[in-house]
Structure formats: structure tokens, C-alpha cells
Amino acid sequence: MKNKENLKKFLVITIAIFIIYLILLVILNIRQTHIYNANVNIALNNIITNIKENYPEVDVNKIVEILNKESLNKEDILKQYGIDISKDFSVAANEKEYRIFLILQILILLLLLLSIIFILIKYNKKQNKKIAEITNYIKEINNGNYSLDINDNNEDELSILKNELYKITVMLKEQSENSFNDKMQLKKSLEDISHQLKTPLTSITIMLDNLQDNPNMDLNTRNDFLKSISREITNINSFVQVLLKLSKFDVNAIKFDREKVSLWNIVKEAEQKISVICDLKNVEIINKNIDLAKKSKIVCDNKWQVEAITNILKNCVEYSSNNAKIIVEYENNPIYYEINIQDFGIGMDENDVKHIFERFYKGKNSDTESIGIGMALAKTIIEKDNGYILVESKINKGTKFSIRYLKTS
């Protein structure tokens, strides 16, 4: 196991204390030996001095030689005077010193034991405190309190656990906030959907009431009502279809079938889809650099990219005047392929430009029948295929959409 900083500290301190006490014991034993030697030497010196004074004919060197002789004399003379060589001190001072040193050694060992016990208790107390803190944090998290400062810079096991708990807390906090934001977004979306459906449904209800209340209604008026009802139902159906598509993107329920497709094929198919509304307003779409568009190929889902470009072109046509022109140009640089779609319609102010890709957003100059999610769907689709969209616009000057697809190897 790694990151056991506290345990390492405990072991280091314990070993250091043990070494200190061991050094004290060694010093004490060395001191004891020196004192024993001094006492014995003093006793021998007294003996030799007395012998020399009382028996001058005795050779002192002979006495010293006898003292340094390693072999033990079998005759135990000291035993006659109550001294056991293997048990008792022949020098009385050594026995006193022995008792003192024995007591000191016992005290040192007791101090060593108490020091280790103290360190263990302190270490255990610190660990218990951390465990209690972690337990308290978990209780707070269970109560929904995620505003806890539990980040720990230490590296022991409990600190690692604490840091992991901190990460979980941050994640839970984010999830809680996201959940709240999702609920608010869902609430707003439902309000927007309700608002979008309320107007056409109200119109349908009024017209149906008129038809029911006036069975003898003029045939032309009746037909006009039926056409209006049909148009409103078509708008509702279109709204629901786009909404379902966006919802599928939100839950990643759409699988893209990607292949290499030229920009020209995408734009050409999109133009075909809006040909009817172009004819109604006599709007002409002019393509420039078609050869470059045919050579510029991106890896994408052709069907969905056609839908994205269709929504953008449709938006340009709807906000262009009759007999207007829309310019489509293509660019190819080392980083991305680009489609630029320029209309010369009523344009948008800066605030509308900022919000144009938001769901259900309708600008100041929006058509009354606009549902405000076509551009959001277009942006979502383009970004799914490694692209992004930019928009520039000026009031009464027109709007330019730039769709860029990053090149992939």
C-alpha cells in the first residue's frame, strides 16, 4: 500500500525513540562497567598496597600476574567468608551500583514502553478523529448538504479516502445542480411547447366551433376555414416532428450513418426540399464555386446534414423579400471546409444573433408561424458531425451563416 504518511511518521518516531533509549542503555552499561572496574581496581590496589607494606619480600609483579591469570583456582576461599563467586559481589560497592543501574534500566524500559503507548494512543486518536469527520461528512451528504470543504492535502490512507469523498461530493453537487437546471429547463421547455401549441389549437377550436354553429355557412367561407385548419394541423405536425428529433438527439437515440459526401450534394438536396417555398416567393439560390464544392468532401450522415442545411436555407428564404437572391459559396482551407449562405433580407439585431440557436427563441422580426426550433436542430446536427456554425447579421442588410466542418484524416 502506498501513501501511508501518518503510519510512516509513527514508525519513524517509534524507531527514533527506540534508538534513543537503546543508546541510553548502552551508555548506562558502559558507565556501569567503568564503575565496576574502578571499584575492583581500587579494592585490588588497597590489597596490593597492604601486602607491600606488611610483606615487602613479596613480589608485586607476581601478585599482578596472579590477578591476570585466566584459569580459575579450584579452591573457593571466598566461599568460606560467605561470598559466592558466581552470585555475589566481592566488592560491596559494586552491589550497590548494580542495584542503582538495575533500577535505571527498568525505568528506561518503562519510559520506552510508555512513549510507544503514548504515540500509539495519539496516532489512534488522530485516526479516530478523521474517521469521525468522514462519518459526519457522509451524514451531511446524505442530508443533501454538498457545501463541504473536505479536501485534504495529506497522503495517508484516510486522507485519500477523504479526498475521494470530496470528489464524490463535488460530483453529487454537480449532479444536484444539473438535475435542478434540467428540471428548470424541462419546465421552461414545457411552457414553450404549451405556448407553441396553444395558438394553433385555439385557432382550430374557434374555426371548428364556427363550422358546427353555422351548418348553413357559405361554401367558400367553409373551405377557407378547412384550409386554415389543415394549415394549422400541418404546422403542429411539423413542430412535433422537429421536437421529437431534438429529443432523440438529447438522449443520444439517433445513430449517424457516416460516409464521404461532397458539400455540393448536401446543398443540392437541401435546395430541392425548399424549392416550393422558393417558387412561391420567387427567391433564387445562386451557388458559387460549384467545382470546389464537388471536390470538398466531408465524413457525415448525409440525411441529417441535408436537414440541417435545409433548415438554414429555409430560414434565409422566409426572411428574404420576394424576388430576392441567396448566395451560397464554398471554401476549402487546410483546417476545414466551409459553406457560406448569405441572404439579403430583414436581418437581425445583436441580441437576436446571440440567441438564434436557442430552442423556442423567436426574434423581434420572426414570422408569426415560426416555432423557433429549426435553427437549434440545425446547430445540433452540424455539431454532431464535427462541425460548427457561425452567424453574422445586420438589420435590413441580411444574414450570413457560415458552416465549417473540420477536416478529419
KEKE-3310 file (N, C-alpha, C; in steps of 0.2 Angstrom, whole numbers, plus 5000, padded with zeros to 4 digits):
npx = (5004:5002:5006:5005:5007:5005:5007:5020:5027:5024:5030:5044:5046:5044:5054:5065:5064:5066:5079:5085:5083:5089:5102:5104:5104:5115:5125:5123:5126:5140:5144:5142:5150:5163:5162:5162:5174:5182:5180:5184:5197:5201:5199:5208:5220:5221:5223:5235:5244:5243:5249:5261:5266:5266:5272:5285:5294:5287:5284:5277:5274:5272:5260:5251:5252:5246:5233:5229:5228:5220:5214:5204:5205:5203:5200:5189:5191:5184:5172:5172:5170:5157:5155:5149:5156:5150:5138:5138:5144:5161:5166:5159:5154:5151:5139:5130:5130:5126:5112:5107:5109:5101:5089:5088:5089:5077:5068:5071:5067:5053:5050:5052:5042:5030:5032:5030:5017:5010:5012:5006:4992:4990:4991:4981:4970:4970:4967:4955:4948:4948:4941:4929:4926:4924:4913:4904:4904:4898:4886:4881:4881:4872:4861:4859:4868:4880:4890:4903:4919:4931:4943:4959:4976:4985:4993:4990:4981:4968:4966:4967:4955:4946:4949:4944:4931:4928:4929:4918:4908:4909:4905:4892:4886:4887:4879:4867:4865:4864:4853:4843:4844:4841:4828:4822:4824:4817:4804:4804:4804:4793:4783:4786:4783:4769:4765:4768:4759:4747:4742:4739:4730:4720:4715:4711:4701:4692:4688:4682:4672:4664:4661:4653:4643:4637:4629:4624:4634:4642:4649:4662:4668:4667:4676:4688:4690:4692:4704:4712:4712:4718:4731:4735:4736:4745:4756:4757:4760:4772:4780:4779:4786:4799:4802:4802:4814:4824:4823:4827:4840:4845:4844:4853:4848:4849:4857:4871:4874:4888:4897:4908:4904:4900:4901:4893:4883:4875:4870:4863:4853:4846:4842:4832:4823:4817:4812:4799:4794:4803:4799:4787:4790:4798:4812:4829:4842:4859:4873:4890:4907:4905:4912:4923:4915:4910:4922:4925:4924:4916:4915:4901:4883:4873:4859:4855:4863:4859:4846:4849:4855:4845:4836:4843:4843:4830:4826:4833:4826:4813:4815:4818:4814:4802:4807:4820:4838:4849:4865:4876:4892:4908:4922:4938:4950:4966:4962:4948:4932:4920:4904:4896:4881:4872:4859:4849:4840:4828:4836:4845:4846:4859:4856:4847:4855:4863:4855:4849:4851:4845:4833:4816:4817:4812:4815:4814:4809:4803:4793:4776:4772:4783:4791:4803:4813:4820:4832:4840:4839:4847:4860:4863:4864:4874:4885:4886:4892:4906:4907:4904:4894:4892:4886:4882:4874:4865:4853:4841:4850:4854:4858:4871:4876:4889:4895:4906:4916:4927:4942:4945:4956)
npy = (4994:5011:5029:5031:5041:5045:5034:5031:5041:5038:5026:5030:5039:5031:5022:5031:5035:5022:5020:5030:5027:5015:5019:5026:5015:5008:5017:5018:5005:5005:5015:5008:4997:5004:5009:4998:4992:5002:5001:4988:4989:4998:4991:4981:4988:4993:4981:4976:4986:4985:4972:4975:4984:4976:4964:4965:4957:4951:4948:4961:4960:4947:4946:4953:4946:4934:4940:4942:4930:4918:4905:4897:4896:4881:4880:4888:4901:4912:4908:4903:4914:4918:4922:4920:4917:4916:4922:4933:4949:4953:4965:4976:4989:4988:4980:4989:4998:4990:4988:5001:5004:4994:4998:5010:5005:4998:5008:5016:5006:5006:5019:5019:5010:5017:5028:5023:5018:5030:5036:5028:5029:5042:5042:5034:5041:5052:5046:5041:5053:5058:5048:5050:5063:5060:5051:5061:5069:5061:5059:5072:5074:5064:5071:5080:5091:5098:5107:5107:5108:5098:5094:5087:5088:5079:5063:5050:5035:5037:5051:5050:5043:5053:5063:5056:5055:5069:5071:5064:5071:5083:5079:5074:5086:5093:5085:5087:5100:5101:5092:5100:5111:5105:5101:5114:5118:5109:5113:5125:5122:5114:5124:5132:5124:5122:5135:5136:5127:5131:5142:5138:5128:5134:5142:5132:5127:5138:5139:5127:5127:5138:5131:5121:5128:5135:5128:5131:5139:5149:5141:5145:5151:5141:5132:5140:5140:5127:5125:5133:5126:5114:5119:5124:5112:5105:5113:5111:5097:5098:5105:5096:5085:5090:5093:5080:5075:5083:5079:5066:5068:5073:5063:5054:5045:5044:5036:5040:5037:5037:5044:5047:5063:5075:5093:5099:5090:5089:5102:5104:5094:5099:5111:5107:5102:5114:5120:5123:5133:5143:5145:5150:5163:5167:5167:5166:5154:5156:5147:5148:5144:5130:5119:5118:5114:5102:5095:5096:5085:5079:5068:5062:5061:5060:5062:5068:5080:5086:5089:5099:5109:5112:5118:5130:5136:5137:5146:5157:5160:5163:5175:5183:5195:5195:5190:5190:5186:5173:5169:5156:5151:5142:5136:5130:5126:5123:5118:5117:5113:5124:5131:5145:5154:5167:5179:5193:5199:5204:5204:5204:5210:5213:5206:5196:5189:5183:5174:5165:5152:5146:5135:5137:5151:5166:5179:5197:5200:5189:5177:5175:5162:5155:5142:5142:5132:5126:5131:5128:5114:5113:5117:5108:5096:5099:5100:5087:5081:5085:5098:5116:5131:5148:5165:5180:5196:5210:5223:5225:5223:5210:5192:5181:5165:5154:5138:5127:5113:5103:5096:5079:5065)
npz = (5000:4996:5000:5015:5025:5038:5045:5042:5048:5061:5063:5060:5071:5082:5080:5081:5094:5101:5097:5103:5117:5117:5115:5127:5136:5132:5135:5149:5152:5149:5157:5169:5168:5169:5182:5189:5186:5191:5205:5208:5204:5213:5225:5223:5222:5235:5242:5237:5241:5255:5256:5251:5260:5272:5269:5263:5256:5246:5229:5219:5206:5204:5211:5203:5191:5195:5197:5184:5179:5169:5172:5183:5200:5209:5222:5232:5241:5245:5248:5260:5268:5265:5253:5237:5222:5209:5211:5221:5224:5226:5229:5239:5235:5222:5222:5227:5217:5206:5210:5208:5194:5189:5193:5186:5172:5172:5173:5162:5152:5155:5152:5139:5135:5139:5131:5118:5119:5121:5109:5101:5106:5103:5089:5086:5091:5082:5070:5073:5075:5062:5056:5062:5057:5043:5044:5049:5038:5028:5033:5032:5018:5015:5020:5010:5010:5001:5002:5007:5014:5012:5007:5007:5010:5014:5013:5018:5021:5026:5022:5009:5007:5011:5002:4990:4994:4994:4980:4976:4983:4976:4963:4966:4970:4958:4950:4957:4955:4941:4939:4945:4936:4925:4928:4928:4915:4908:4913:4908:4894:4893:4895:4884:4874:4877:4874:4861:4855:4859:4853:4839:4841:4848:4837:4829:4836:4837:4824:4821:4830:4824:4812:4817:4823:4813:4802:4789:4783:4771:4757:4752:4763:4772:4766:4767:4780:4783:4775:4783:4795:4791:4788:4800:4807:4800:4803:4817:4816:4810:4819:4830:4825:4823:4836:4841:4835:4840:4854:4853:4849:4861:4870:4864:4855:4842:4828:4818:4801:4794:4780:4766:4759:4746:4748:4739:4735:4747:4749:4737:4738:4749:4743:4735:4743:4748:4737:4733:4742:4738:4725:4727:4733:4723:4725:4722:4722:4722:4718:4720:4715:4712:4707:4717:4728:4724:4725:4738:4751:4765:4780:4785:4791:4778:4776:4788:4788:4777:4781:4791:4783:4775:4785:4787:4775:4772:4783:4778:4766:4771:4778:4768:4755:4742:4726:4729:4731:4736:4741:4739:4744:4744:4753:4755:4766:4774:4787:4788:4779:4771:4771:4765:4768:4762:4764:4759:4767:4780:4791:4808:4825:4837:4849:4845:4837:4846:4852:4843:4840:4851:4858:4854:4854:4847:4837:4836:4823:4819:4810:4812:4812:4815:4824:4831:4833:4823:4819:4831:4830:4818:4822:4832:4824:4815:4823:4828:4818:4818:4816:4816:4818:4812:4814:4806:4806:4800:4803:4791:4781:4779:4782:4786:4786:4792:4789:4796:4793:4802:4795:4794:4797)
capx = (5000:5006:5003:5004:5012:5005:5010:5027:5029:5023:5036:5050:5046:5045:5061:5070:5063:5069:5086:5087:5083:5095:5109:5104:5105:5122:5129:5122:5130:5147:5146:5141:5157:5168:5162:5164:5181:5186:5179:5188:5204:5203:5200:5215:5226:5222:5226:5242:5247:5244:5253:5268:5268:5267:5276:5289:5298:5283:5285:5271:5273:5269:5253:5248:5252:5240:5226:5228:5228:5213:5212:5201:5208:5198:5199:5185:5192:5179:5165:5172:5168:5150:5154:5148:5159:5145:5132:5139:5150:5166:5167:5152:5152:5148:5132:5126:5130:5122:5105:5105:5109:5096:5083:5088:5087:5070:5065:5072:5062:5046:5049:5051:5035:5026:5032:5027:5010:5008:5012:5000:4986:4989:4990:4974:4966:4970:4964:4948:4945:4947:4935:4923:4925:4922:4907:4900:4903:4894:4879:4879:4880:4865:4856:4859:4872:4886:4894:4908:4926:4934:4949:4964:4982:4989:4993:4989:4975:4961:4966:4965:4948:4943:4949:4939:4924:4927:4927:4911:4904:4908:4901:4885:4884:4886:4873:4861:4864:4862:4846:4839:4844:4837:4820:4820:4824:4811:4799:4803:4803:4785:4780:4787:4779:4762:4764:4768:4753:4741:4739:4736:4725:4715:4713:4707:4695:4687:4686:4678:4665:4661:4658:4647:4637:4634:4629:4622:4639:4644:4654:4669:4670:4669:4683:4693:4691:4695:4711:4716:4713:4723:4737:4737:4737:4752:4761:4758:4764:4779:4783:4780:4792:4806:4803:4804:4820:4828:4823:4831:4847:4846:4846:4858:4845:4850:4864:4873:4877:4893:4900:4910:4899:4903:4896:4888:4877:4871:4867:4859:4847:4843:4838:4827:4817:4814:4811:4792:4794:4807:4795:4781:4792:4802:4818:4834:4848:4865:4879:4897:4912:4902:4918:4926:4910:4910:4928:4926:4920:4916:4913:4895:4877:4871:4852:4854:4866:4854:4841:4852:4856:4838:4833:4846:4841:4823:4826:4835:4821:4807:4816:4820:4808:4800:4811:4827:4843:4853:4871:4880:4899:4911:4929:4942:4957:4970:4959:4941:4928:4916:4898:4893:4875:4871:4853:4849:4833:4827:4842:4843:4850:4864:4853:4844:4860:4866:4850:4846:4851:4842:4826:4810:4818:4809:4817:4809:4806:4801:4787:4771:4771:4789:4791:4809:4817:4823:4840:4843:4840:4852:4866:4864:4866:4881:4890:4887:4897:4912:4906:4901:4890:4893:4881:4883:4868:4863:4846:4840:4856:4854:4861:4876:4878:4895:4895:4913:4917:4934:4944:4947:4961)
capy = (5000:5017:5034:5030:5046:5045:5027:5031:5046:5034:5021:5034:5042:5025:5019:5036:5034:5016:5021:5035:5023:5010:5022:5027:5009:5006:5022:5016:4999:5007:5018:5003:4994:5008:5010:4991:4992:5007:4999:4982:4991:5002:4986:4977:4992:4993:4974:4976:4991:4982:4967:4978:4987:4971:4959:4968:4952:4948:4952:4964:4958:4940:4947:4956:4940:4930:4943:4942:4923:4917:4899:4898:4891:4876:4881:4894:4903:4917:4905:4902:4921:4919:4926:4915:4920:4916:4926:4939:4954:4953:4972:4978:4995:4985:4978:4995:5001:4986:4990:5008:5003:4989:5002:5014:5001:4996:5015:5017:5002:5008:5025:5017:5007:5022:5033:5019:5018:5037:5038:5023:5032:5049:5040:5031:5046:5056:5042:5041:5059:5058:5043:5054:5068:5057:5049:5067:5072:5057:5061:5079:5072:5061:5076:5084:5096:5097:5113:5105:5109:5092:5092:5086:5088:5074:5057:5044:5031:5041:5057:5048:5042:5059:5066:5053:5058:5076:5071:5061:5077:5088:5076:5074:5093:5095:5081:5090:5107:5099:5090:5106:5115:5101:5102:5121:5118:5105:5117:5131:5119:5113:5131:5135:5119:5123:5141:5135:5123:5134:5147:5135:5124:5139:5144:5126:5126:5143:5138:5121:5130:5141:5127:5117:5133:5138:5122:5134:5143:5150:5136:5147:5153:5134:5130:5144:5138:5120:5126:5136:5121:5110:5123:5124:5105:5104:5117:5107:5091:5100:5106:5089:5081:5093:5092:5073:5074:5086:5075:5060:5070:5074:5056:5050:5039:5044:5034:5043:5033:5042:5042:5053:5066:5082:5098:5101:5085:5091:5109:5102:5090:5104:5116:5103:5102:5120:5123:5125:5140:5147:5147:5155:5170:5169:5168:5162:5152:5156:5144:5150:5139:5123:5114:5117:5111:5095:5091:5096:5080:5078:5062:5064:5057:5064:5063:5073:5086:5089:5093:5105:5115:5114:5122:5136:5139:5139:5152:5163:5161:5165:5181:5187:5198:5192:5191:5191:5181:5170:5167:5151:5150:5137:5137:5125:5128:5117:5116:5115:5115:5129:5133:5152:5156:5174:5182:5200:5200:5209:5204:5203:5214:5209:5202:5190:5185:5179:5169:5162:5144:5143:5132:5141:5158:5170:5186:5203:5200:5182:5176:5173:5155:5152:5138:5143:5126:5124:5133:5124:5107:5113:5118:5101:5091:5101:5099:5080:5079:5088:5105:5122:5136:5155:5169:5187:5199:5217:5225:5227:5221:5202:5187:5176:5159:5150:5131:5124:5106:5102:5090:5073:5061)
capz = (5000:4996:5003:5022:5028:5045:5048:5041:5053:5068:5063:5061:5078:5086:5079:5084:5102:5102:5096:5109:5123:5116:5116:5134:5139:5130:5139:5156:5154:5148:5164:5174:5168:5171:5189:5192:5185:5196:5211:5208:5204:5220:5230:5222:5224:5243:5244:5235:5245:5261:5255:5250:5267:5278:5267:5257:5252:5241:5223:5217:5199:5205:5213:5196:5187:5198:5196:5177:5177:5167:5174:5190:5206:5211:5229:5233:5248:5247:5250:5267:5271:5263:5246:5231:5216:5203:5213:5225:5223:5231:5231:5241:5231:5215:5223:5227:5210:5202:5211:5205:5187:5188:5193:5180:5166:5172:5172:5154:5148:5156:5148:5132:5134:5139:5125:5112:5121:5120:5102:5098:5108:5099:5082:5085:5092:5076:5065:5075:5074:5055:5054:5064:5052:5037:5046:5049:5031:5025:5036:5029:5011:5015:5021:5004:5011:4997:5003:5012:5012:5015:5003:5012:5006:5016:5009:5022:5018:5027:5018:5002:5007:5012:4995:4986:4996:4992:4973:4976:4985:4970:4958:4968:4970:4951:4948:4960:4952:4934:4940:4946:4930:4920:4929:4926:4908:4906:4915:4903:4888:4893:4894:4877:4870:4878:4871:4854:4853:4862:4847:4833:4844:4849:4831:4826:4841:4835:4817:4822:4833:4819:4807:4820:4825:4807:4797:4783:4781:4764:4755:4751:4769:4775:4763:4769:4787:4782:4773:4789:4800:4788:4788:4807:4809:4797:4807:4823:4815:4809:4826:4834:4822:4824:4843:4843:4833:4845:4859:4851:4850:4868:4873:4860:4852:4834:4826:4812:4796:4791:4774:4762:4754:4744:4750:4733:4736:4753:4747:4731:4741:4753:4739:4732:4748:4749:4730:4733:4745:4734:4719:4730:4734:4718:4728:4718:4726:4717:4720:4718:4717:4712:4706:4723:4732:4722:4727:4745:4754:4772:4783:4789:4789:4773:4778:4794:4786:4772:4785:4794:4778:4773:4790:4787:4769:4773:4787:4774:4761:4774:4780:4762:4752:4736:4720:4732:4729:4741:4738:4743:4742:4747:4754:4757:4768:4777:4793:4787:4773:4774:4767:4767:4765:4763:4762:4759:4770:4785:4796:4815:4829:4840:4854:4841:4834:4852:4854:4837:4840:4857:4857:4855:4853:4842:4837:4835:4817:4817:4807:4817:4811:4817:4830:4835:4835:4817:4820:4836:4827:4813:4825:4835:4819:4812:4829:4829:4813:4819:4813:4820:4814:4814:4810:4806:4803:4802:4802:4784:4777:4778:4787:4783:4790:4790:4792:4795:4795:4802:4791:4798:4792)
cpx = (5004:5002:5001:5008:5011:5008:5017:5030:5029:5029:5043:5051:5047:5052:5066:5070:5067:5077:5089:5088:5088:5101:5110:5106:5113:5127:5129:5126:5138:5149:5146:5148:5162:5168:5164:5171:5185:5185:5183:5195:5206:5204:5207:5221:5227:5225:5233:5246:5248:5249:5261:5271:5270:5271:5280:5293:5294:5283:5278:5269:5270:5261:5249:5247:5246:5233:5224:5227:5221:5210:5209:5204:5202:5196:5195:5186:5187:5173:5166:5170:5161:5149:5154:5151:5154:5139:5133:5145:5155:5168:5160:5150:5149:5141:5128:5125:5125:5114:5103:5105:5103:5089:5082:5086:5080:5066:5065:5067:5055:5045:5048:5044:5030:5026:5029:5019:5007:5007:5006:4993:4985:4988:4983:4969:4965:4966:4956:4944:4944:4941:4929:4921:4922:4915:4902:4899:4898:4887:4876:4877:4873:4859:4855:4863:4879:4891:4899:4915:4930:4940:4955:4971:4987:4989:4993:4982:4968:4961:4964:4957:4944:4943:4944:4932:4923:4925:4920:4906:4903:4904:4893:4882:4882:4880:4866:4859:4861:4855:4841:4838:4840:4829:4818:4820:4818:4805:4798:4801:4795:4781:4780:4783:4771:4760:4763:4762:4747:4738:4736:4730:4719:4711:4708:4701:4689:4684:4681:4671:4661:4657:4652:4641:4634:4634:4627:4628:4640:4650:4661:4672:4672:4675:4689:4695:4694:4702:4715:4717:4718:4730:4740:4739:4744:4757:4762:4762:4771:4783:4784:4786:4799:4807:4805:4812:4825:4829:4827:4838:4849:4848:4850:4855:4845:4857:4865:4876:4882:4896:4903:4905:4902:4898:4891:4882:4872:4867:4861:4852:4843:4839:4832:4821:4814:4812:4804:4791:4798:4803:4789:4784:4797:4809:4823:4840:4854:4871:4885:4902:4910:4907:4921:4921:4910:4916:4929:4921:4921:4913:4907:4889:4874:4864:4851:4858:4862:4848:4843:4853:4849:4835:4836:4844:4834:4822:4828:4830:4815:4808:4819:4814:4807:4805:4819:4832:4847:4859:4874:4887:4902:4919:4932:4949:4960:4966:4952:4938:4922:4910:4896:4887:4873:4864:4854:4842:4833:4833:4840:4848:4855:4861:4850:4849:4863:4861:4847:4846:4848:4835:4821:4811:4816:4811:4812:4805:4804:4794:4782:4770:4777:4788:4798:4813:4821:4830:4843:4844:4846:4859:4868:4867:4873:4886:4891:4891:4903:4912:4904:4898:4891:4888:4883:4876:4868:4856:4846:4845:4857:4858:4866:4877:4884:4895:4902:4913:4924:4936:4947:4951:4957)
cpy = (5006:5023:5033:5034:5046:5039:5028:5036:5042:5030:5025:5036:5036:5022:5024:5035:5028:5016:5025:5031:5018:5013:5024:5021:5007:5011:5020:5010:5000:5010:5013:4999:4998:5009:5003:4990:4996:5004:4993:4984:4994:4996:4982:4981:4993:4986:4974:4980:4988:4976:4969:4981:4981:4966:4962:4963:4949:4952:4954:4961:4951:4941:4949:4950:4935:4933:4942:4935:4921:4910:4900:4893:4887:4878:4888:4897:4908:4914:4904:4908:4923:4923:4920:4919:4921:4920:4932:4943:4953:4960:4974:4984:4993:4983:4984:4998:4997:4987:4996:5007:4999:4993:5007:5011:4999:5003:5017:5013:5004:5014:5024:5014:5012:5027:5029:5019:5025:5038:5034:5027:5038:5047:5038:5036:5051:5052:5042:5047:5060:5054:5047:5059:5065:5055:5055:5069:5068:5058:5067:5078:5069:5065:5081:5091:5095:5102:5112:5105:5103:5090:5092:5085:5083:5068:5050:5041:5035:5047:5056:5046:5048:5063:5063:5055:5065:5076:5069:5067:5082:5085:5076:5081:5095:5091:5085:5097:5106:5096:5096:5110:5111:5101:5109:5121:5115:5109:5122:5128:5117:5119:5133:5130:5121:5130:5140:5131:5127:5139:5143:5131:5128:5141:5138:5126:5131:5141:5132:5123:5134:5137:5123:5122:5136:5132:5125:5139:5143:5145:5139:5149:5146:5132:5133:5141:5131:5120:5128:5130:5116:5113:5122:5117:5103:5107:5113:5101:5092:5101:5100:5085:5084:5092:5085:5072:5077:5082:5069:5062:5071:5068:5051:5044:5039:5041:5037:5037:5037:5039:5048:5056:5073:5087:5100:5096:5087:5097:5107:5099:5095:5109:5113:5103:5108:5124:5126:5132:5145:5150:5151:5162:5172:5171:5163:5161:5152:5153:5146:5144:5131:5118:5112:5113:5103:5091:5091:5091:5079:5071:5064:5059:5062:5066:5069:5080:5090:5093:5099:5111:5117:5119:5129:5140:5141:5145:5158:5165:5165:5173:5186:5190:5194:5194:5192:5185:5179:5167:5162:5150:5145:5138:5131:5127:5122:5114:5113:5116:5120:5131:5140:5153:5163:5176:5189:5202:5205:5209:5203:5208:5210:5204:5195:5186:5180:5173:5164:5155:5141:5141:5137:5149:5161:5177:5191:5203:5194:5182:5173:5165:5151:5148:5139:5138:5124:5125:5129:5117:5107:5113:5111:5096:5092:5099:5091:5077:5083:5095:5110:5127:5143:5159:5176:5190:5206:5219:5228:5226:5214:5198:5182:5171:5155:5144:5129:5117:5105:5095:5085:5068:5054)
cpz = (5000:5000:5010:5026:5035:5048:5047:5047:5060:5068:5064:5068:5083:5086:5082:5091:5104:5102:5102:5115:5123:5118:5124:5138:5138:5135:5146:5157:5153:5155:5169:5174:5170:5179:5192:5192:5190:5203:5213:5209:5210:5225:5229:5224:5231:5245:5243:5239:5252:5261:5255:5257:5272:5275:5261:5253:5246:5235:5220:5210:5199:5206:5206:5192:5189:5196:5188:5174:5175:5170:5182:5195:5209:5218:5230:5240:5250:5250:5257:5271:5268:5257:5241:5225:5210:5205:5216:5222:5228:5234:5233:5237:5225:5216:5223:5220:5205:5203:5208:5198:5185:5188:5187:5173:5166:5170:5165:5150:5149:5152:5141:5130:5134:5133:5119:5113:5119:5113:5098:5100:5104:5092:5081:5086:5086:5071:5067:5074:5066:5053:5056:5060:5046:5038:5046:5042:5027:5027:5033:5022:5010:5016:5015:5005:5007:4998:5008:5010:5015:5011:5008:5008:5008:5012:5012:5019:5019:5023:5011:5001:5007:5005:4990:4988:4994:4984:4972:4977:4979:4965:4960:4968:4963:4948:4951:4956:4944:4934:4941:4940:4925:4921:4927:4919:4905:4907:4909:4896:4887:4892:4887:4873:4870:4874:4863:4851:4855:4856:4842:4835:4845:4843:4828:4830:4838:4829:4817:4825:4828:4814:4810:4821:4818:4801:4790:4781:4774:4763:4754:4758:4773:4772:4766:4776:4787:4780:4779:4794:4797:4789:4796:4809:4806:4801:4814:4822:4813:4815:4830:4831:4823:4832:4845:4840:4838:4852:4859:4852:4857:4872:4869:4857:4845:4833:4819:4808:4792:4785:4771:4757:4752:4747:4745:4734:4742:4751:4742:4734:4745:4749:4736:4737:4749:4742:4730:4736:4741:4728:4721:4731:4728:4720:4724:4722:4721:4721:4717:4719:4717:4712:4713:4728:4731:4725:4735:4748:4762:4774:4787:4787:4784:4774:4783:4792:4781:4776:4789:4789:4776:4778:4789:4780:4769:4777:4782:4769:4765:4776:4774:4759:4745:4731:4723:4729:4736:4738:4743:4740:4746:4747:4756:4759:4772:4783:4792:4780:4776:4768:4769:4764:4767:4760:4762:4762:4775:4791:4803:4819:4833:4845:4850:4839:4840:4853:4849:4837:4847:4855:4859:4855:4847:4842:4836:4828:4814:4814:4812:4817:4813:4823:4834:4837:4829:4817:4825:4834:4822:4817:4829:4830:4816:4817:4830:4824:4812:4815:4818:4815:4817:4811:4811:4803:4805:4799:4795:4779:4775:4783:4783:4788:4787:4793:4791:4797:4796:4799:4796:4794:4791)
residu = (MET:LYS:ASN:LYS:GLU:ASN:LEU:LYS:LYS:PHE:LEU:VAL:ILE:THR:ILE:ALA:ILE:PHE:ILE:ILE:TYR:LEU:ILE:LEU:LEU:VAL:ILE:LEU:ASN:ILE:ARG:GLN:THR:HIS:ILE:TYR:ASN:ALA:ASN:VAL:ASN:ILE:ALA:LEU:ASN:ASN:ILE:ILE:THR:ASN:ILE:LYS:GLU:ASN:TYR:PRO:GLU:VAL:ASP:VAL:ASN:LYS:ILE:VAL:GLU:ILE:LEU:ASN:LYS:GLU:SER:LEU:ASN:LYS:GLU:ASP:ILE:LEU:LYS:GLN:TYR:GLY:ILE:ASP:ILE:SER:LYS:ASP:PHE:SER:VAL:ALA:ALA:ASN:GLU:LYS:GLU:TYR:ARG:ILE:PHE:LEU:ILE:LEU:GLN:ILE:LEU:ILE:LEU:LEU:LEU:LEU:LEU:LEU:SER:ILE:ILE:PHE:ILE:LEU:ILE:LYS:TYR:ASN:LYS:LYS:GLN:ASN:LYS:LYS:ILE:ALA:GLU:ILE:THR:ASN:TYR:ILE:LYS:GLU:ILE:ASN:ASN:GLY:ASN:TYR:SER:LEU:ASP:ILE:ASN:ASP:ASN:ASN:GLU:ASP:GLU:LEU:SER:ILE:LEU:LYS:ASN:GLU:LEU:TYR:LYS:ILE:THR:VAL:MET:LEU:LYS:GLU:GLN:SER:GLU:ASN:SER:PHE:ASN:ASP:LYS:MET:GLN:LEU:LYS:LYS:SER:LEU:GLU:ASP:ILE:SER:HIS:GLN:LEU:LYS:THR:PRO:LEU:THR:SER:ILE:THR:ILE:MET:LEU:ASP:ASN:LEU:GLN:ASP:ASN:PRO:ASN:MET:ASP:LEU:ASN:THR:ARG:ASN:ASP:PHE:LEU:LYS:SER:ILE:SER:ARG:GLU:ILE:THR:ASN:ILE:ASN:SER:PHE:VAL:GLN:VAL:LEU:LEU:LYS:LEU:SER:LYS:PHE:ASP:VAL:ASN:ALA:ILE:LYS:PHE:ASP:ARG:GLU:LYS:VAL:SER:LEU:TRP:ASN:ILE:VAL:LYS:GLU:ALA:GLU:GLN:LYS:ILE:SER:VAL:ILE:CYS:ASP:LEU:LYS:ASN:VAL:GLU:ILE:ILE:ASN:LYS:ASN:ILE:ASP:LEU:ALA:LYS:LYS:SER:LYS:ILE:VAL:CYS:ASP:ASN:LYS:TRP:GLN:VAL:GLU:ALA:ILE:THR:ASN:ILE:LEU:LYS:ASN:CYS:VAL:GLU:TYR:SER:SER:ASN:ASN:ALA:LYS:ILE:ILE:VAL:GLU:TYR:GLU:ASN:ASN:PRO:ILE:TYR:TYR:GLU:ILE:ASN:ILE:GLN:ASP:PHE:GLY:ILE:GLY:MET:ASP:GLU:ASN:ASP:VAL:LYS:HIS:ILE:PHE:GLU:ARG:PHE:TYR:LYS:GLY:LYS:ASN:SER:ASP:THR:GLU:SER:ILE:GLY:ILE:GLY:MET:ALA:LEU:ALA:LYS:THR:ILE:ILE:GLU:LYS:ASP:ASN:GLY:TYR:ILE:LEU:VAL:GLU:SER:LYS:ILE:ASN:LYS:GLY:THR:LYS:PHE:SER:ILE:ARG:TYR:LEU:LYS:THR:SER)
# end
